[in-house]
Amino acid sequence: MGLTHQTQVCIIGAGPSGLLLAQLLGLAGIETIVLDRKDRAYIEGRVRAGVLERGTVDALEEAGVADRLHREGLPHTGFDLAFSGDRHRIDLQGLTGSSVMVYGQTEVTKDLFRARHDAGQRFFFNVDQVVPKHLKTAQPQVQFQCDGQIHTIDCKFIAGCDGFHGVSRNAIPQNLRQAFERVYPFGWLGILVDAPPVSDELIYANHEDGFALASMRSPTRSRYYVQCDPGDTVADWSDDRFWNAFATRLGEQAAGQLQTGPSFEKSIAPLRSFVAEPMQYGALFLAGDAAHIVPPTGAKGLNLAVADVRQLSRAFIAHFKGNDDPLQTYSQRVLKRVWKVERFSWQLSTLMHQFPDYGPFERRMQRAEFDYIASSEAASTAIAENYVGLPLE
């Protein structure tokens, strides 16, 4: 005999998108239950992106969890593109009147967990065998195992915020969904180091040896990346090998400011572009990585998930106030923006990385594109508009 629970919205996934959705709905008086296959400590410890669009900051302010962000976050009004040592600054503030905020996804997750805990959020962690059921009926359910017992959640709606490897997307019948994917022939090796950043702003660098990114988490903690082969492991990259590759790819000007040190986190992330359509089936609504993945080059993963959640929260709130139109058009509206963001992330990835099948012609095309951006205010503005974040549809 299992246990049955009641709520209005069951949220699968306790990452930042699921937590933000629960927070926004909670502020509107809508009950939620959140479940995740991992525990809170694991989720809070995951190292992820750190560049927040203006719209993401607005969403966190709306959710009442932006106080620490504004105390500790680093506002950035621009960033550099570098090509074989030449650099061009994209003036976000001057070109768009807006900026971005550097604040780690780990910190966003901690802030949201704290807010949901204080609000009495119902969580189930370390769950297994999660099955969304009866999605095309008026009584959808989520069934799962936790602590050796079978649990069933009766709800009105289910929000799939459980990431690329979660169960939610596959709950949509295979004959009704399409997947569009590009797997890139390289990965990103990233490290964290307690050393001041090499620059006050991010540097995206293309070098004949491969891509590099200089980022940061604070004035004393840096987050750096280099392009690596897809079959590489962390063991293949000693700190010395990383620093040599990173300094070479940044170019002499930036490398002259580089302070190195022992890394305390090192990981490799594969790169892919992925979109699943539709993002809604019956009572199930997908958000974030459950429906789409972008390569990290444009810093869009978390921001795109937050944009989904803003739309989905508003649609749920409208439903409980008697208006179903936003829910019925959710997938169509969100996917229009998703594909625009996918285009930008693909464009920047194609410009800034070395592809194994590129010859002299393709490399000259990359150089010509960089030179055009550096010489054209219109081209720089297009980059800036996408980087600070496109408006919600």
Secondary structure as UniProt FT lines:
FT   STRAND          3..6
FT   STRAND          9..12
FT   HELIX           16..27
FT   TURN            28..29
FT   STRAND          32..35
FT   HELIX           40..45
FT   STRAND          51..52
FT   HELIX           54..62
FT   TURN            63..64
FT   HELIX           67..72
FT   STRAND          74..76
FT   STRAND          78..83
FT   TURN            84..85
FT   STRAND          86..91
FT   HELIX           92..96
FT   STRAND          100..102
FT   HELIX           105..118
FT   TURN            119..120
FT   STRAND          122..124
FT   STRAND          128..133
FT   TURN            135..136
FT   STRAND          141..146
FT   TURN            147..148
FT   STRAND          149..154
FT   STRAND          157..160
FT   TURN            164..165
FT   HELIX           169..171
FT   HELIX           174..176
FT   STRAND          178..193
FT   STRAND          203..207
FT   TURN            208..209
FT   STRAND          210..218
FT   TURN            219..220
FT   STRAND          221..228
FT   TURN            230..231
FT   HELIX           234..236
FT   HELIX           239..250
FT   HELIX           252..255
FT   TURN            256..257
FT   STRAND          263..277
FT   STRAND          280..281
FT   TURN            282..283
FT   STRAND          284..286
FT   HELIX           288..290
FT   STRAND          292..293
FT   HELIX           296..298
FT   HELIX           301..320
FT   TURN            321..322
FT   HELIX           325..328
FT   HELIX           330..352
FT   TURN            356..357
FT   HELIX           360..375
FT   HELIX           377..388
//
